[in-house]
Amino acid sequence: MPITINYTEIRFHLTAAAAIFATLAYRAIRTAGTANWNDDYLSGLFLTLSFAMLVASLGTIVLTVSGLPAKNKFFMWLLGFCVYTTLASMTGAYMIRSYFIFPRARRSF
């Protein structure tokens, strides 16, 4: 029995997740200026990763809403690349953010 993939449902879920990630990235960029950060390199890296997360998640939204055929392998590869870029950028940005939020963790590094 062959497995069938419902591409419409996948697009819906990816669009919803990308909208949430875009909101998280936007709020992270907006509130980064209010933090008391002593390390300019890490604060710049945080903003760069947050901006990459915002652009990748908006790219995911554009790709899913554009109506390109989901059975196209290049389209699905590009969509997966955007999703993985969003997740990697989010992971890096929040690791840096947690480094500044929890000062006790800085002593162990």
GIWONOR-V753540 format. One record per backbone hydrogen bond with DSSP energy under -1.0 kcal/mol. CO is the residue of the C=O (numbers start at 1). NH is the residue of the N-H. If there is no record, write none. Layout:
BEGIN
{{CO | NH} {CO | NH}}
END
This chain:
BEGIN
{{5 | 7} {6 | 10} {7 | 11} {8 | 12} {9 | 13} {10 | 14} {11 | 15} {12 | 16} {13 | 17} {14 | 18} {15 | 19} {16 | 20} {17 | 21} {18 | 22} {19 | 23} {20 | 24} {21 | 25} {22 | 26} {23 | 27} {24 | 28} {25 | 29} {26 | 30} {27 | 31} {35 | 37} {39 | 43} {40 | 44} {41 | 45} {42 | 46} {43 | 47} {44 | 48} {45 | 49} {46 | 50} {47 | 51} {48 | 52} {49 | 53} {50 | 54} {51 | 55} {52 | 56} {53 | 57} {54 | 58} {55 | 59} {56 | 60} {57 | 61} {58 | 62} {59 | 63} {60 | 64} {61 | 65} {62 | 66} {69 | 72} {72 | 76} {73 | 77} {74 | 78} {75 | 79} {76 | 80} {77 | 81} {78 | 82} {79 | 83} {80 | 84} {81 | 85} {82 | 86} {83 | 87} {84 | 88} {85 | 89} {86 | 90} {87 | 91} {88 | 92} {89 | 93} {90 | 94} {91 | 95} {92 | 96} {93 | 97} {94 | 98} {95 | 99} {96 | 100} {97 | 101} {98 | 102}}
END
